[in-house]
Amino acid sequence: MIRILIFIFSIINASGQSFQAPALLGMGNISAAYYGLHSTVANPAGIARQQDYGISIAYQRHYSLSDFNTFGAYGAIPILKNGSLAAQINQSQSSNFLKETTWGLNYSLLFGGRWSAALGFQQRRAAWQDIAVVATHQITAGVQYEHNNLLIGGYLKEIPIAKSSEAMAPSRPLEVLLGVSYLFSEQVYWATDIWWQQEESPELRTGLEYRFHRFYRLRGGISAQPVQYYLGAGLGRRHLYLDLAASIHRELGASPQLGLSYVF
């Protein structure tokens, strides 16, 4: 059973199914060239442009063929003049066999009017049935450049601080993401990423968001390697935002996700 769970969990990681904000998952799982509260779990450089306090919680069921699910919470706080501090924690589990907990802190800084950069630290702890807890530590680094309605971003994930000798350590290969987004109008927002993981082929991710009312948004996207489709919707009222999303894998099924955010 544990071998089966390890196999499914490896597919989840390889398919970009690590914890993600539903607002970004619904647009094709994009993350490099987005800014705002959800950058806490994406490119942390985007937090620098977050001018308000914000918190968010989300739940995701990973594929209909498995019982993996993830619950996460994150928030961002503007500090000093051009900086922001963000924190996140999420936990993925499968029945009583696996429990993986990740927490992290990011600091981002806006400089030169158009540039932002960020550095983050995270710890990942995994507990398997009848196996002691094993922890690994990683660094995340990101940068973004904004010009008018165009945003270009890139970041590195899973930079190991030290390699663990434990065979069951929850380590993942280095990830590199490069992306661009463009706000065509108040109604149409487009973004695309190129995602690359060590020992894997590059993957293209792209998506659109259409705001057909000031309170309602529709999202959609697609990615390759493997091919996945994404759907999403958002509802916002004053300071409260509700986001729904799902990624659809042709063989493993759908991964629905629900998120709730509040911006002060």
N, C-alpha and C positions, 0 to 999 in steps of 0.2 A: 504493500500500500504506500509506504513512504517513497519508494522508487517512482510510483505513478504520480504522486504529488510533486516530486522533484521535477519530473518531466513536464507536467502541466505548468508548474511555476516557471520553468525555463521558457516555455512558449509565451507565457504572459509577459515576461521581461523582454523577450526578443520581439514581441509584437507591439512594443511601446505601451504596455498596459500597466506601467507603474502608476502611482497615484497622480491624478491630474484634476484640475478644476473643470467642472462640467461645461462652463462657458467656453473653454478652450477645446475640450474634447469634442464638442458638437461641431466645431469648425475644422475637423480633420486632425485633431490632436496637435495643433500648432502651439508654439510657445516662444520662439526666439525673438520675434519682433512684436511682442505685445507689451503694453505697459498698463499698470493699474494693480489693484489688490491681488488679483490672481497670479501676478508675477512671482509671488511668494513661492509657488510650487512650479514655476516655469523659469524664465530667465530673470534672475534676481535684479538685474540692472533696471528692469522696468518699474521697480518699486520706488525709485528715486523721484518719479513724477507723480507718485501718490501723495496728494496734498491733504487728505483727510484720514482720520483713524478709521480702520475697517477690520471686521472679523468675518470669517466664513466657516461653515461646516459642510461636509459632503460625504455621501455614501455611494459606493459602487459595488455591483455584483459582477465579478469577472467571468464572463462566458457562461452559457447555460449548461455546458457539459462539465462544469466543475462547481465545487461549493466554496470557492475562494470569494471573499468579500473584503472590502476595505472601507474603513471609516477614518476621516481625517478632519483636522481643524487647523486654521491658520489665521494670522492677522498681521497688520502693518501699522506702524506708528511713525509719523514724520518727526524727526529730531534735528536739532541744530538748525541751520539755515537752508541747506540744500541736501540734507541726508534723510534717510529713512531706515528704520530697523524693522525687520520682519521675523516671525517665528512660525514654525509649523510642527505638527505631530500627526502621524497617521499610523494605523495598525492594520495589517493584512493577516487574515487567518483562515484556516480550513478545518472545520470541525475541531477535533482535539489533537490533530497531528502537527499542525504548524501555526506558529504565531510570530510574525515579524513586525517589529516596531521601529519606526524611523522618526527622529526629531532633528530639527535643524534651526540655525540662526543665520540670517543674512543681513549685511549692511550695504547699502547702496548710496552713491554720491552723484549729484548732478553738477557738471562743471562745463565751462565754456559755452553755456547757453543751450548747446545742442547735444552734448555728450553725457552719458551716464555710465558708471561702472559699478560692479558689485563683487563682493567676496562672501562666501558662505561656508559654514561648517555643518556637517551632519554626522549623526551616529546611527547605525543600523544594528538592531539586535534581533537575533533569531533564536527561537526555542522550538525544538522538535520533540516529538513524543519520546520520553525516556532519555533525552539528550540534554545536557546542560546548556544554558544560554551562552551564545557566542556573539561577540560584537565586533564591528569594523567601523572605521572612521574615514570620512571622505571630505574633499573640498570641492566647492562649486565656484566658478568664476565667469562673469558675463560682462558684456559691453553693448551699448546701443547708441545709434546716431539718428537724430531726428531733423528733418528738413521739410518745412511746411507740412503737408499731409503724408509724407513718406517717412517710414521708420525702418531702419536696418539694424539687425541685431545678431549676436552670436554668443554662445557660451559653451563651457565645458562642464560636464557632469561626471561624477564618480571618479574624481582624481584621488587615488588612495594616499593616505598619509603614511600608512605602514601596511605591508602585506601580512595577512594572518596565515599561520601554519595549520590552522584547523581546516579539515576537509569540508566541514559543514558550515564554514563561515559565510555569512550573507553578502559576499562581494559580487560586484558586477563589473563588466568591462567598461572602459572609458567611453563616454558618449560625447559627440561633437554635434552641435546644432547651429546652422546658419539660416537666417530667415529675413524676409522683407514683408512689410504690410503697407497698405495704402487706403486712406479714407477718401473714397470717391465723392461722397456727399454725406449729409447727415443720416441718410438711409442705408448706404451701401459701404461695407467694410470688407476688404479682402486681405488674406494673409497666406503665405506659403513658407514652408521650411524644407531644408535638406537635413535629414538626420542620418548620422553615421555612428555605428557602434563598432568597436574593435572586433575584428574577425568577421564582420558582417558587410553586406553590400549596402551602399547608400540608399536611402529611402526618401522619396518625395512625398510631402504632405501639403495639402492645400485646402482652403475652405473660404466660405463667404458668410457674412452676417447681413441680414436685411431687416431694418427697423421699419415696419409698416405702420407703427403708431408709437407715440413717445413712451408708451408703457410696454410694448410688445416687440419681441425680436424672434426671427427664425434663423436657424443656422444649418449649414450642411457642409460636408467635406468628403475627401477621399484620400487614401494613402496607398502606397505600393510596398511590396516586399515584407509581408504578404499584402494582397489587396484587401483593404477594409473600407467600409462606408460609414459615414457619421451623420447623425441627425441631432438637432438640438433646438430648444426654444427657451426664451427668457421672458420673465415678467417682472417689471420694476415699478414700484410705487413709493414715491418719496425716498426714504432711506433704505428700504427693504427690497431685496432682489431674490427671486426664485429662478433657478436654472435647472432644466432637464436636458439630458443628453443620452446618447447610446452609440456605441461603436458596434459594427456588425461584421463579423468574420464569417467567411463563406463556409467554413467547416466547423468552427467551434461555437458559432451562434452569436447572440447579442450580449453586450455588457451595458446594462442600464445604469444610469447615475443620476443622483439628485443632489442639489446644492442649495444652500440658503446663506445669503450674505447681508450684512448690515454695515452701512457706511455712515459714520457720525457727522 
